[in-house]
């Protein structure tokens, strides 16, 4: 797997806690795993929000209204 070095700024208290609690040989893996977990959680949050919107009758009505809009430029080559 390709690896990329990155630089981030974090608040000093968090950095100090991280340095105290995570061994230097484990820091890259720790940050990678934490980042992956957070990104997965964000994806799941987005999926849940989309599912909730799909169940909302007001959203369904708005989508029906947009479906009825016809764009005169849909096929500009004609």
C-alpha positions, 0 to 999 in steps of 0.5 A, a space after each residue: 500500500 502506498 503511504 503519504 506523509 502529511 502534516 497536521 496541526 492539533 491543539 497543544 493539550 491534545 498533542 501532549 496527551 497523544 505523545 504521552 499515551 501512544 508509543 512513537 512506533 504506533 503513532 502513524 497506525 493509531 492516527 490512520 485507524 482513528 481517521 478511518 473510523 471517523 470517516 466511516 462514521 461520517 459515511 454512516 451518518 450520511 447514509 442515515 440522513 439520506 434514508 431519513 430524507 427518503 422517508 420524509 413525505 415533504 421531501 418526496 413532494 419536493 422531489 416530485 415537483 423537481 421531476 416535473 421541471 423540463 429544461 429546454 436545453 436538455 438536448 441542445 444538439 437538436 
